[in-house]
Each structure stands twice: as structure tokens, then as C-alpha cells.
Amino acid sequence: MEPLSLHFLHEEARGRFIEVGGREVVADYGNAEDAYKAAREAVALHDASYREVLRITGEDRVTFLHGMVTQEVNNLPVGTAAYAALVNVKGAMVADARILKREADLLVDVEPGTGAKVREFLEKYLISEDAELHEATADHGLLRLLGPRTGALLTAVLGTDFAPLPHHATRPGTLAGQDVLLVGNTRLEPHGVDVWVPRAGLEAVWRALSQAGADLGLKPLGFETLELLRVEAGVPRYGQDMVDTTIPLEADLGPSAISYNKGCYIGQEVIARATFRGHMNRKLTGLLLGDVEAAPGTELRRGEKKVGWLTSVVRSPAQGGQRVALGYVHRDSLEPGTELTLAQGPATVKVAALPFKG
């Protein structure tokens, strides 16, 4: 297990560690309820430096990556980001990624444990292009801010008024003596900002944010609470809700990850055919479980017929404390309110639209 760069700081804060994709993450700090409340009402700070990063350089870097992912890269403005899927020739996912387009290179930000797979996939198709792939996880760290007081915190640490960042917009800044890149990330909540930090400067930036946030109600937020926020927002995660047999349209990624106007890319024909057909046989949806306990992978049935399975399960404060889940359900059973049976029953659950209404 690859340890976090800030392991010692999290240990001092009584962090409990787990492994995700071969990398160490902080599960929680013994404050899950307070951290969730901070993310909803104040500001929360999450160490996401377990994520893996590839760097692409060379004159053909943009056109090469454009032909490898589902999203637009050629016309992506410098200084912005985009979310994309990488799919094989059968349209099944290899991974998902956030792409940062900078003046001299591209950064590809992926889930822990997928960096080597993504690099191998890209190198397979890198033949004559002037593009070079670099492992860059050791160079970059990522800290994630969530909550309505994120702007106030960044104003305090940057020393200038912080204007809200739209999703995937970027802004450079200097924080605790470190050159950082701020990236709008509103997938989980409307005020989210990711702070890209040189890995050597992670400690200084974490301490500066923690100190400045003390008067704003800042709490450190662990991976398990981040997962709770993710499920409530209806956002699938590769490795949990998406795997190497998932077609992006099944996970309802749609325009957030797929450009329907770009040229060819690996797997494009399968995605185009599925789009033209107008439906997938199954699709990711929300499920209301009430007090029923169920684990990811639990089968969903309608009568005698298997119609899907669960992928993520959390207990949701926004849903009155009941358990909610993400899962795949056959298209004939996707209507919100449809009752399904868990495994062999007798417990039932109800289909719900995403995101869950808070």
C-alpha cells in the first residue's frame, strides 16, 4: 500500500487508514457526522493526494489524447479541465479521467490503482505521434475543499477576494508560498474547489488551509464521508459503480463525459450505435432502501426476474437517515417509485431519480 505523503499529519489528527486501489487513504477522523455537516454548511478539507496522475508532453499530445477519450480535447481551452472516459474497441470502460489542459502539457487525473492501466492503454496506440507519457503522481498532490464557506477560506489564504470557480474552470494562485492551481469541482456540491499542489508543498498548504479554516468551522473529511456525499449526488465512481465491463452510457455519463460532435476515438462506433438506438438495456439509478441493510453486489429482482444489482450503499442524512444506494436496473424497471425485491426477499426497495433530492 502506497502511503499518503501527509500520513503523519493525519495520524496526529487520529485518522483511520484504509486502502483503495493499492493506495492509502484516510477513512475518517472519528468525526464523520461533523465532517458531513461541515461539507454541507461550512467547509471541509479532504486529502485526495491518493489519486494518480499522468503527464503528456510533445507536439502531438492534444490530438493524440483527443483520439483516445470520449470527450473533446482539441477544442478544450487552455486553462480548463474536462471529464472523460477511456473505452476499448467494444465500448467498455478502461477508466475515467479528468483532463487538465495546460500551455505545455496535459495532466490526466485518475482513480487510485488505475494509472498503470491507463498508461498501458494509451501506449498501446502511441505509434508515430510526437507524444510522451510520464508518471506524475509523485509530482502532484490534490486537496479538495467542499462547502459554502470554501470561498471565504480561499479569500483568507490567498489574500485576495476569491470569485467562485465554475466547474472545470481553473485559476493559478500562491498559497503558503506554493504555486497552486485551483480547479472548480462542483460534482458533489456547488462550492467545491480542488487545489493542485506540488507534492513537496502539501504539508504547508494543508496546514495553512486548516489554520485559516478554524474560524470558519473547517473539519477534515475522510474518504467514507466523501463517498456518502458522492452517492447522495448520484455520481458514479470507477472501481465501485463502473468497472471494465461498463459502457459509459449505462452509467449515465452522457454529455458530462461524452462529446457527440468530435471525430473518431477508440470505441466511438459502439458509443454512437448505442446513442442512436436511444436506450441501454440497463442504467445506473438511485434506490431507496429504508432501514434495510444490503451490500454492494446484492441482486435486485422484480417478481422472479433479476433486473439489476447494487453498487454503492450509504446511510443518508439528506434522506432522513435511511439507506440509499446506486445500482444498475433494467430499463423496464427504471420508473421512479418502482418496487424491487432485494435478492430473494422479502425486503423491498424503491427506484429513485438521481441525484437524490435533499
Salt bridges, closest charged atoms under 4 A:
GLU11 OE2 - HIS7 NE2 3.76
GLU24 OE1 - HIS7 ND1 2.85
ASP28 OD2 - ARG16 NH2 2.46
ASP47 OD2 - HIS10 NE2 2.70
GLU52 OE2 - ARG23 NH1 3.67
GLU72 OE2 - HIS66 ND1 3.63
ASP105 OD2 - ARG55 NE 2.64
ASP105 OD2 - ARG102 NH2 2.73
ASP109 OD1 - ARG51 NE 2.83
ASP109 OD2 - ARG98 NH2 2.98
GLU111 OE2 - ARG51 NH1 3.14
GLU123 OE2 - ARG119 NE 3.12
GLU189 OE1 - HIS191 ND1 2.86
ASP194 OD2 - ARG98 NH1 2.76
ASP194 OD1 - ARG144 NE 2.75
GLU203 OE2 - ARG207 NE 2.96
GLU224 OE1 - ARG16 NH2 2.94
GLU227 OE2 - ARG230 NE 2.75
GLU227 OE2 - ARG237 NE 3.09
GLU232 OE1 - ARG40 NH2 2.45
ASP241 OD2 - ARG230 NH1 2.65
GLU250 OE2 - ARG282 NE 3.35
ASP252 OD1 - LYS283 NZ 3.57
ASP291 OD1 - ARG315 NH1 3.85
GLU293 OE2 - ARG323 NH2 3.83
GLU299 OE2 - ARG301 NH1 2.39
ASP332 OD2 - HIS330 ND1 3.61
